[in-house]
């Protein structure tokens, strides 16, 4: 029950302190996101990567600051339940005209959950449900820009309109030939729309901020013609001579789903009203959950909050039971799932059999590395949670026994609930080893090529997967191969890639033991073959397309390029879409399926 009147002045001051903490967070978040434009213009790729990694830490730092302030100023451990309820009600009032109310509610939850016992985690005290609507929020400040701009071309003014669309972003760097690029955009648009006839309400709507990631800037919008809406994105890159180019025109939901994939780094976007951006993006990608869209624009804490609300709703409307996940069990992680829910739950075990030599903190640091790094479409994003309560009756007894055996320090039994103190949640994929076992010969060939491409994309992003066994990779619904086992991941530049030395004598050659010295960071790529290529069909395809992965020189050359400061191009779309390759079809450096951002 909520209090009938607001009588505690401390409750209002607590609410103000939390609102101030959130406002400081979003101001800093927005400043570094807005600065992505200048970093892009100046080709400051290392600065862009660093800013993307550091921005992820902003939220937790501001939460910790707010917790420290509340403890110092309000002796929060002594406050009554009534005061906390009043604080929430005051906070709702402070968000009435706020431009990011949904994010501020999540911030309130994050701070409160660090101060209160789990028994308070209900809607009386935290925002289990949203309290302030995000519908039709507008920025009424005179100097503000709307969420999107609308353009109304005729068939005769398409070229002029598309040029104005690009020019309106006022990029402080010259284009190589913008009229040439715009002509290709118009040509691609007319091809996409087929027998194109403008209807009465023909318009092009474009989000007001570019979406920056690594070396790319994406112009995102939709074409509305009658009752048909066509999503699009234009990637803007630096050309070979440093001037800007529109690299492609991408149309349709599937193309945008690849750009906004959960296996890619978060965008930098300058947004005053993020909920309006998400609403617009959902109109382009209705199959993508709001939680994933918030994640993709860098607001992953709110995305995590929305995901958990969706998960609780799924639990209420399902009846199946959590089980040990199918597939080969890992030595480091205990993995379980709910058959009706397309995600897996991963818990770090308390102990690991030889030869695993690691700690819980080291494993957590690997997952943080992946969160902060460019995932290049090849590493699944993870959601990290603490103190998650599950209904005991929804767990199979075999799974409970596994958790009690392997993870007793992370398990708490609280009445009818099982509380897991720390876990990761990741999108469920078909493990590659299972996929290969059940696939047709054509699917096997495609998956093996994709597997090698995945490793090469990771190498380009300065990542050595560590354990490259098929079971540590999964196949997405789009047929892409993605890596998801991070406990042995390393920076490529930290590894020492060596050839196996020639045997010194016959005794060395016949020995079943390693007779040469091996350092802790030494890697011998030619030894991968026996572990990966037992299947003759797999071996044939792998050697035809990716034999270079078995050579130390391949790995070492990429390491040297990265150490010399080179930042690889990574594009989340097929090379056939690239205007540059259409203009120069015989260009020798045409990529297979590299990714840009």
C-alpha positions as CSV (number, residue, x, y, z in Angstrom):
1,X,0.0,0.0,0.0
2,X,1.2,3.5,-0.9
3,X,1.1,6.2,1.9
4,X,-2.0,8.4,1.7
5,X,0.0,11.6,2.2
6,X,3.5,12.8,1.6
7,X,4.7,14.0,5.0
8,X,8.4,13.2,5.1
9,X,10.6,16.0,3.8
10,X,13.5,13.6,3.5
11,X,11.7,11.6,1.0
12,X,11.5,14.5,-1.4
13,X,15.2,15.4,-0.9
14,X,16.1,11.7,-1.6
15,X,14.0,11.8,-4.8
16,X,15.8,15.0,-5.9
17,X,19.2,13.6,-5.1
18,X,18.4,10.5,-7.3
19,X,17.0,12.7,-10.1
20,X,20.1,14.9,-10.0
21,X,22.3,11.8,-10.1
22,X,20.5,10.5,-13.2
23,X,20.6,13.9,-14.9
24,X,24.3,14.1,-14.4
25,X,24.7,10.6,-15.9
26,X,22.6,11.4,-19.0
27,X,24.4,14.7,-19.6
28,X,27.8,13.0,-19.6
29,X,26.4,10.1,-21.7
30,X,25.0,12.5,-24.2
31,X,28.2,14.7,-24.4
32,X,30.4,11.7,-25.3
33,X,27.8,10.4,-27.8
34,X,27.5,13.9,-29.5
35,X,31.4,14.1,-29.6
36,X,31.3,11.0,-31.9
37,X,30.5,13.3,-34.8
38,X,33.8,15.2,-34.4
39,X,35.8,12.0,-33.9
40,X,34.3,10.6,-37.1
41,X,35.1,13.8,-39.0
42,X,38.7,13.7,-37.7
43,X,39.1,10.0,-38.4
44,X,40.0,9.5,-34.8
45,X,39.3,5.7,-34.8
46,X,41.2,4.9,-31.7
47,X,39.4,7.7,-29.8
48,X,36.1,6.4,-31.1
49,X,36.9,2.9,-29.8
50,X,38.1,4.2,-26.5
51,X,35.0,6.4,-26.0
52,X,32.7,3.4,-26.8
53,X,34.4,1.3,-24.2
54,X,34.5,4.0,-21.5
55,X,30.9,5.1,-22.0
56,X,29.8,1.6,-20.8
57,X,31.3,2.4,-17.4
58,X,29.5,5.7,-17.0
59,X,26.3,4.3,-15.6
60,X,27.7,2.2,-12.8
61,X,29.9,5.1,-11.7
62,X,26.9,7.5,-11.5
63,X,24.9,4.9,-9.6
64,X,27.8,4.4,-7.1
65,X,28.0,8.2,-6.7
66,X,24.3,8.4,-6.0
67,X,24.5,5.5,-3.4
68,X,27.4,7.2,-1.7
69,X,25.6,10.5,-1.5
70,X,22.4,9.0,-0.1
71,X,24.3,7.1,2.6
72,X,26.3,10.2,3.5
73,X,23.4,12.7,3.6
74,X,20.3,10.7,4.6
75,X,21.5,7.7,6.8
76,X,19.4,5.6,4.4
77,X,19.9,2.4,6.4
78,X,17.6,3.9,9.1
79,X,14.8,5.0,6.9
80,X,11.3,3.4,7.2
81,X,9.4,1.6,4.5
82,X,7.0,4.6,4.5
83,X,9.8,7.0,3.7
84,X,11.0,4.9,0.7
85,X,7.5,4.7,-0.6
86,X,7.1,8.4,-0.4
87,X,10.5,8.9,-2.1
88,X,9.2,6.9,-5.1
89,X,6.1,8.9,-5.3
90,X,8.0,12.2,-5.2
91,X,10.3,10.8,-7.9
92,X,7.4,10.1,-10.2
93,X,6.3,13.8,-9.7
94,X,9.8,15.0,-10.6
95,X,9.6,13.0,-13.9
96,X,6.3,14.5,-15.1
97,X,8.0,16.7,-17.7
98,X,11.3,14.8,-18.0
99,X,12.6,13.9,-21.4
100,X,14.1,10.5,-20.3
101,X,11.6,9.3,-17.7
102,X,12.1,5.6,-18.5
103,X,15.8,5.8,-18.1
104,X,15.4,7.8,-14.9
105,X,13.1,5.1,-13.5
106,X,15.7,2.4,-14.2
107,X,18.4,4.6,-12.5
108,X,16.1,4.8,-9.4
109,X,15.9,1.0,-9.4
110,X,19.7,0.6,-9.7
111,X,20.4,2.9,-6.8
112,X,17.6,1.5,-4.6
113,X,18.6,-2.1,-5.2
114,X,22.0,-1.3,-3.8
115,X,20.5,0.1,-0.6
116,X,17.5,-2.1,0.1
117,X,17.0,-5.8,0.8
118,X,15.5,-7.9,-2.0
119,X,12.2,-8.0,-0.1
120,X,11.7,-4.4,-1.2
121,X,11.9,-5.3,-4.9
122,X,8.3,-4.8,-5.6
123,X,6.3,-2.0,-7.2
124,X,5.6,-0.1,-3.9
125,X,9.3,0.7,-3.7
126,X,10.9,0.4,-7.2
127,X,9.6,0.6,-10.8
128,X,8.7,-3.0,-11.4
129,X,6.3,-1.4,-13.9
130,X,6.9,2.0,-15.6
131,X,5.0,4.8,-14.0
132,X,5.5,7.7,-16.5
133,X,4.5,7.4,-20.1
134,X,7.0,7.9,-22.9
135,X,4.3,8.5,-25.5
136,X,4.5,11.8,-27.4
137,X,7.3,13.4,-25.4
138,X,8.4,16.5,-27.2
139,X,11.3,18.9,-26.7
140,X,9.7,22.3,-26.6
141,X,12.9,24.3,-26.3
142,X,13.1,26.8,-29.2
143,X,16.6,25.7,-30.2
144,X,15.9,22.0,-30.1
145,X,15.7,19.7,-33.1
146,X,12.9,17.2,-33.6
147,X,13.5,13.5,-33.4
148,X,13.3,13.1,-37.1
149,X,13.0,15.3,-40.2
150,X,10.5,14.8,-42.9
151,X,11.1,15.6,-46.6
152,X,8.5,15.7,-49.4
153,X,10.1,15.1,-52.8
154,X,8.4,14.7,-56.1
155,X,9.7,12.1,-58.6
156,X,11.6,15.0,-60.3
157,X,13.3,16.2,-57.1
158,X,14.5,12.9,-55.7
159,X,18.2,13.7,-56.3
160,X,18.0,17.2,-54.9
161,X,16.1,15.9,-51.8
162,X,18.6,13.1,-51.0
163,X,21.4,15.5,-51.4
164,X,19.7,17.9,-48.9
165,X,19.1,15.0,-46.5
166,X,22.9,14.2,-46.4
167,X,23.9,17.9,-46.4
168,X,21.6,18.7,-43.4
169,X,23.9,16.6,-41.1
170,X,26.6,19.3,-41.7
171,X,29.6,16.9,-41.6
172,X,32.8,18.9,-41.4
173,X,34.6,16.9,-44.0
174,X,34.4,17.0,-47.8
175,X,32.7,14.3,-49.8
176,X,34.6,12.6,-52.6
177,X,31.6,13.1,-55.0
178,X,28.3,13.4,-53.2
179,X,26.3,13.9,-56.5
180,X,27.7,10.6,-57.7
181,X,26.8,8.8,-54.4
182,X,23.3,10.4,-54.4
183,X,22.6,9.2,-57.9
184,X,23.4,5.7,-56.8
185,X,21.1,6.0,-53.8
186,X,18.3,7.2,-56.0
187,X,19.0,4.3,-58.5
188,X,19.0,1.8,-55.6
189,X,15.8,3.3,-54.1
190,X,13.9,3.1,-57.4
191,X,15.1,-0.5,-57.9
192,X,13.9,-1.4,-54.3
193,X,10.5,0.2,-54.7
194,X,9.8,-1.3,-58.2
195,X,7.3,0.4,-60.5
196,X,7.6,3.6,-58.3
197,X,4.7,6.0,-58.3
198,X,4.6,8.7,-55.6
199,X,1.4,8.6,-53.6
200,X,-0.3,11.6,-52.0
201,X,1.7,11.4,-48.8
202,X,5.1,10.4,-50.3
203,X,7.8,11.4,-47.8
204,X,11.2,10.4,-46.5
205,X,11.6,10.5,-42.7
206,X,15.2,10.7,-41.3
207,X,16.3,10.4,-37.7
208,X,18.0,13.7,-36.7
209,X,21.2,12.2,-35.4
210,X,23.7,10.0,-37.3
211,X,24.5,6.6,-35.7
212,X,28.2,6.4,-35.1
213,X,30.1,3.1,-34.6
214,X,33.8,2.6,-35.1
215,X,34.7,3.9,-38.6
216,X,31.1,4.3,-39.8
217,X,28.3,6.8,-39.6
218,X,24.8,5.6,-40.5
219,X,22.0,7.7,-41.7
220,X,18.7,6.0,-40.7
221,X,15.2,6.5,-41.8
222,X,12.2,5.3,-43.8
223,X,10.4,6.0,-47.1
224,X,6.6,6.3,-46.8
225,X,4.6,5.9,-50.0
226,X,0.9,5.4,-49.4
227,X,0.5,2.5,-47.0
228,X,4.0,1.1,-47.7
229,X,6.9,2.0,-45.4
230,X,10.4,1.0,-46.5
231,X,13.2,1.3,-43.8
232,X,16.7,2.3,-45.0
233,X,20.2,3.1,-43.8
234,X,23.0,4.9,-45.7
235,X,26.5,4.1,-44.3
236,X,28.9,7.0,-44.6
237,X,32.5,6.2,-44.6
238,X,35.9,7.7,-45.2
239,X,37.1,6.8,-48.7
240,X,40.5,5.7,-49.8
241,X,41.7,9.3,-50.0
242,X,40.1,10.3,-46.7
243,X,37.2,12.1,-48.2
244,X,33.6,10.9,-47.3
245,X,31.6,8.5,-49.4
246,X,28.1,7.1,-49.1
247,X,29.1,3.4,-49.2
248,X,25.7,1.7,-49.8
249,X,22.0,2.1,-49.7
250,X,20.4,-0.6,-47.5
251,X,16.7,-1.2,-47.6
252,X,14.3,-3.4,-45.6
253,X,14.0,-4.7,-42.1
254,X,16.4,-7.6,-42.6
255,X,19.2,-5.2,-43.6
256,X,18.6,-3.1,-40.6
257,X,18.5,-6.1,-38.3
258,X,22.0,-6.9,-39.4
259,X,23.2,-3.4,-38.7
260,X,21.5,-3.3,-35.2
261,X,22.5,-6.9,-34.4
262,X,23.1,-7.9,-30.7
263,X,26.5,-9.2,-31.8
264,X,27.7,-5.7,-32.6
265,X,29.0,-2.8,-30.6
266,X,26.6,-0.1,-29.3
267,X,26.0,3.0,-31.4
268,X,26.9,6.6,-30.4
269,X,23.7,8.6,-31.0
270,X,23.0,12.2,-29.8
271,X,19.4,11.9,-28.5
272,X,17.4,14.3,-26.3
273,X,14.4,11.9,-26.2
274,X,15.7,8.3,-26.5
275,X,12.2,6.8,-26.3
276,X,11.2,8.7,-29.5
277,X,14.3,7.2,-31.3
278,X,13.3,3.7,-30.1
279,X,9.7,4.2,-31.2
280,X,10.9,5.2,-34.6
281,X,13.4,2.3,-34.8
282,X,10.7,-0.1,-33.9
283,X,8.6,1.1,-36.9
284,X,11.6,0.1,-39.0
285,X,12.3,-3.2,-37.2
286,X,9.0,-4.4,-35.6
287,X,10.5,-7.9,-34.9
288,X,13.2,-6.4,-32.7
289,X,12.4,-6.1,-29.0
290,X,12.5,-2.7,-27.4
291,X,15.1,-4.0,-25.0
292,X,17.5,-4.8,-27.8
293,X,17.0,-1.4,-29.4
294,X,17.8,0.4,-26.2
295,X,20.9,-1.8,-26.0
296,X,22.0,-0.9,-29.5
297,X,21.9,2.8,-28.9
298,X,24.1,2.5,-25.8
299,X,21.4,2.5,-23.1
300,X,22.0,-1.1,-22.2
301,X,21.0,-0.7,-18.5
302,X,17.5,0.3,-19.5
303,X,17.6,-2.5,-22.1
304,X,18.5,-4.9,-19.4
305,X,15.5,-3.6,-17.3
306,X,13.1,-4.0,-20.1
307,X,14.4,-7.5,-20.9
308,X,13.8,-8.6,-17.3
309,X,10.3,-7.3,-17.4
310,X,9.7,-9.2,-20.6
311,X,11.2,-12.3,-18.9
312,X,8.9,-12.0,-15.9
313,X,5.9,-11.7,-18.3
314,X,7.0,-14.8,-20.1
315,X,7.3,-16.7,-16.9
316,X,3.7,-15.7,-16.0
317,X,2.4,-16.9,-19.3
318,X,4.4,-20.2,-19.7
319,X,4.5,-23.5,-17.7
320,X,7.6,-25.3,-19.0
321,X,10.6,-25.9,-16.7
322,X,14.2,-24.7,-16.6
323,X,16.6,-27.5,-17.6
324,X,20.2,-28.2,-18.2
325,X,20.9,-26.7,-21.7
326,X,21.4,-29.3,-24.5
327,X,24.9,-29.8,-25.9
328,X,28.3,-30.5,-24.5
329,X,28.7,-29.2,-20.9
330,X,31.3,-26.6,-20.3
331,X,34.1,-26.9,-17.8
332,X,33.7,-23.3,-16.6
333,X,30.1,-22.3,-17.1
334,X,26.9,-24.1,-16.1
335,X,24.3,-23.4,-18.7
336,X,20.6,-23.8,-18.4
337,X,17.6,-22.7,-20.4
338,X,13.8,-22.6,-20.6
339,X,12.7,-24.3,-23.8
340,X,10.0,-21.7,-24.5
341,X,12.4,-18.8,-24.1
342,X,15.0,-18.0,-26.7
343,X,17.9,-17.3,-24.3
344,X,20.3,-19.3,-22.2
345,X,21.4,-18.6,-18.6
346,X,25.1,-19.0,-17.7
347,X,26.5,-19.3,-14.2
348,X,30.3,-19.4,-13.4
349,X,31.1,-22.6,-11.6
350,X,32.9,-22.6,-8.2
351,X,35.6,-25.0,-9.4
352,X,37.1,-26.1,-12.7
353,X,38.8,-29.4,-13.7
354,X,42.3,-29.5,-15.0
355,X,43.7,-28.2,-17.4
356,X,41.5,-25.1,-16.7
357,X,43.5,-22.6,-14.6
358,X,41.3,-19.6,-14.0
359,X,39.2,-17.7,-11.4
360,X,35.7,-16.3,-11.2
361,X,37.1,-12.7,-11.4
362,X,39.2,-13.6,-14.5
363,X,36.2,-15.0,-16.2
364,X,34.1,-11.9,-15.3
365,X,36.8,-9.7,-16.7
366,X,36.6,-11.6,-20.0
367,X,32.9,-11.0,-20.3
368,X,33.5,-7.3,-19.5
369,X,36.1,-7.2,-22.2
370,X,33.6,-8.5,-24.8
371,X,31.0,-5.9,-23.5
372,X,33.4,-3.1,-24.0
373,X,35.0,-4.3,-27.3
374,X,33.9,-4.1,-30.9
375,X,32.0,-7.4,-31.3
376,X,32.1,-7.1,-35.2
377,X,29.0,-9.2,-35.5
378,X,30.8,-12.3,-34.2
379,X,30.4,-12.2,-30.4
380,X,27.1,-12.4,-28.7
381,X,26.2,-9.6,-26.3
382,X,25.4,-10.7,-22.7
383,X,23.2,-9.3,-20.0
384,X,24.7,-9.6,-16.5
385,X,22.4,-9.8,-13.5
386,X,22.8,-10.2,-9.7
387,X,20.4,-11.8,-7.2
388,X,17.9,-13.2,-9.7
389,X,15.0,-15.0,-8.0
390,X,13.4,-17.9,-9.9
391,X,10.4,-20.0,-8.8
392,X,11.8,-23.3,-7.5
393,X,8.8,-25.3,-8.9
394,X,9.9,-24.2,-12.4
395,X,13.3,-25.9,-12.1
396,X,13.9,-29.6,-13.0
397,X,15.4,-31.5,-10.0
398,X,18.4,-32.5,-12.1
399,X,19.2,-28.8,-12.8
400,X,18.9,-27.9,-9.1
401,X,21.3,-30.7,-8.2
402,X,23.8,-29.5,-10.9
403,X,23.7,-25.9,-9.5
404,X,24.1,-27.1,-5.9
405,X,27.1,-29.3,-6.9
406,X,28.9,-26.8,-9.2
407,X,27.8,-23.4,-8.0
408,X,26.9,-23.7,-4.3
409,X,28.3,-20.2,-3.5
410,X,26.0,-18.6,-5.9
411,X,22.8,-20.3,-4.8
412,X,20.4,-19.2,-2.1
413,X,17.1,-21.0,-1.3
414,X,14.5,-18.5,-0.1
415,X,11.2,-20.2,0.6
416,X,9.6,-21.1,-2.7
417,X,12.3,-19.2,-4.6
418,X,15.8,-20.0,-5.8
419,X,18.1,-17.0,-5.9
420,X,21.1,-17.0,-8.1
421,X,23.6,-14.4,-7.0
422,X,25.3,-13.8,-10.4
423,X,24.5,-14.9,-13.9
424,X,24.7,-14.0,-17.6
425,X,21.9,-14.2,-20.1
426,X,22.7,-14.7,-23.8
427,X,20.6,-15.3,-26.9
428,X,20.2,-19.0,-27.6
429,X,21.8,-20.3,-30.8
430,X,22.3,-23.7,-32.3
431,X,25.8,-24.9,-31.2
432,X,27.9,-25.2,-34.3
433,X,28.9,-28.8,-33.5
434,X,25.2,-29.9,-33.3
435,X,24.4,-27.9,-36.5
436,X,27.2,-29.6,-38.5
437,X,26.0,-33.0,-37.3
438,X,22.4,-32.4,-38.6
439,X,23.1,-30.2,-41.6
440,X,23.0,-31.1,-45.3
441,X,26.3,-31.1,-47.2
442,X,25.5,-27.6,-48.6
443,X,24.7,-26.3,-45.1
444,X,27.9,-27.9,-43.8
445,X,30.0,-26.1,-46.4
446,X,28.3,-22.8,-45.8
447,X,28.7,-23.1,-42.0
448,X,32.4,-24.0,-42.2
449,X,33.1,-21.0,-44.5
450,X,31.2,-18.8,-42.0
451,X,33.1,-20.3,-39.1
452,X,36.4,-19.3,-40.7
453,X,35.0,-15.8,-41.6
454,X,33.9,-15.4,-38.0
455,X,37.5,-16.1,-36.7
456,X,39.0,-13.8,-39.3
457,X,36.6,-11.0,-38.3
458,X,37.6,-11.5,-34.6
459,X,41.3,-11.4,-35.6
460,X,40.6,-8.1,-37.4
461,X,39.2,-6.8,-34.2
462,X,42.2,-7.8,-32.2
463,X,40.5,-10.9,-30.6
464,X,41.9,-14.4,-30.3
465,X,39.1,-16.7,-29.3
466,X,41.3,-19.1,-27.3
467,X,39.2,-22.2,-27.5
468,X,38.2,-22.5,-31.2
469,X,36.2,-25.8,-30.9
470,X,33.0,-26.0,-32.9
471,X,30.9,-26.2,-29.7
472,X,32.0,-22.7,-28.7
473,X,30.3,-21.1,-31.7
474,X,26.6,-20.9,-32.6
475,X,24.5,-20.4,-35.7
476,X,22.0,-17.5,-35.7
477,X,18.7,-17.4,-37.4
478,X,20.3,-15.5,-40.2
479,X,22.8,-18.3,-40.7
480,X,25.8,-16.3,-39.3
481,X,28.3,-18.0,-37.1
482,X,28.9,-16.2,-33.7
483,X,31.3,-17.0,-30.9
484,X,29.9,-17.2,-27.4
485,X,32.4,-18.9,-25.0
486,X,34.6,-16.2,-23.6
487,X,36.6,-17.7,-20.7
488,X,39.8,-18.1,-22.8
489,X,39.5,-15.0,-24.9
490,X,42.6,-12.9,-25.3
491,X,43.7,-9.8,-27.2
492,X,45.5,-10.9,-30.3
493,X,48.3,-8.5,-29.5
494,X,48.9,-10.3,-26.2
495,X,49.5,-13.7,-27.9
496,X,52.7,-15.1,-29.3
497,X,52.0,-17.1,-32.5
498,X,54.7,-19.7,-33.2
499,X,55.4,-22.5,-35.6
500,X,56.1,-25.9,-34.0
501,X,59.9,-26.3,-34.1
502,X,61.4,-29.0,-36.2
503,X,62.2,-32.1,-34.1
504,X,65.8,-32.3,-33.1
505,X,66.1,-36.1,-33.4
506,X,64.0,-39.2,-34.0
507,X,63.2,-39.4,-30.3
508,X,61.6,-36.0,-30.4
509,X,59.7,-37.0,-33.6
510,X,58.2,-40.1,-32.0
511,X,57.5,-38.5,-28.6
512,X,53.9,-38.2,-27.4
513,X,54.9,-35.3,-25.2
514,X,55.6,-31.7,-26.1
515,X,59.4,-31.6,-26.2
516,X,59.8,-27.9,-26.8
517,X,59.3,-25.0,-24.4
518,X,55.8,-23.4,-24.4
519,X,55.1,-20.0,-22.8
520,X,51.8,-19.0,-21.2
521,X,50.8,-16.9,-24.2
522,X,52.3,-19.1,-26.9
523,X,49.9,-20.3,-29.6
524,X,50.7,-22.9,-32.3
525,X,48.1,-22.5,-35.1
526,X,49.2,-25.6,-37.0
527,X,48.1,-27.8,-34.1
528,X,44.4,-26.6,-34.5
529,X,43.9,-29.1,-37.4
530,X,43.6,-32.4,-35.4
531,X,41.0,-30.8,-33.0
532,X,38.9,-29.2,-35.8
533,X,39.2,-31.2,-39.0
534,X,38.3,-34.9,-38.1
535,X,35.3,-34.8,-40.4
536,X,36.6,-35.3,-44.1
537,X,33.9,-33.0,-45.5
538,X,34.6,-30.3,-43.0
539,X,38.4,-30.7,-43.6
540,X,38.0,-30.3,-47.4
541,X,35.9,-27.1,-47.1
542,X,38.1,-25.6,-44.4
543,X,41.3,-26.2,-46.2
544,X,39.8,-24.8,-49.5
545,X,38.8,-21.5,-47.8
546,X,40.7,-21.0,-44.5
547,X,43.9,-23.0,-44.6
548,X,45.7,-19.8,-43.7
549,X,44.2,-20.1,-40.1
550,X,46.6,-23.0,-39.6
551,X,49.6,-20.9,-40.3
552,X,51.4,-18.8,-37.6
553,X,52.3,-16.2,-40.2
554,X,48.6,-15.3,-40.8
555,X,48.0,-14.5,-37.1
556,X,51.4,-12.8,-36.6
557,X,50.9,-10.5,-39.6
558,X,47.5,-9.3,-38.3
559,X,49.0,-8.8,-34.8
560,X,51.8,-6.6,-36.3
561,X,49.3,-4.5,-38.3
562,X,47.2,-3.9,-35.3
563,X,50.2,-3.0,-33.1
564,X,51.2,-0.5,-35.9
565,X,47.9,1.3,-35.3
566,X,45.8,-0.1,-38.2
567,X,42.1,-0.2,-37.5
568,X,40.4,-2.7,-39.8
569,X,37.2,-2.0,-41.7
570,X,34.2,-4.0,-40.6
571,X,30.9,-3.8,-42.6
572,X,27.6,-5.2,-41.3
573,X,26.3,-5.7,-44.9
574,X,27.2,-7.8,-47.9
575,X,30.0,-6.5,-50.2
576,X,27.6,-6.7,-53.2
577,X,25.8,-3.7,-51.6
578,X,28.8,-1.5,-51.7
579,X,28.8,1.3,-54.3
580,X,32.6,1.2,-54.5
581,X,32.6,-2.4,-55.6
582,X,29.7,-1.8,-58.0
583,X,31.8,1.0,-59.6
584,X,35.0,-1.2,-59.6
585,X,33.8,-4.8,-59.8
586,X,37.3,-6.1,-60.4
587,X,38.8,-4.3,-57.4
588,X,41.4,-6.7,-56.0
589,X,40.7,-6.0,-52.3
590,X,37.0,-6.9,-52.4
591,X,36.2,-8.3,-48.9
592,X,34.3,-11.6,-48.3
593,X,32.0,-10.4,-45.6
594,X,33.8,-7.9,-43.5
595,X,32.0,-5.8,-41.0
596,X,32.3,-1.6,-40.3
597,X,30.7,-1.0,-37.1
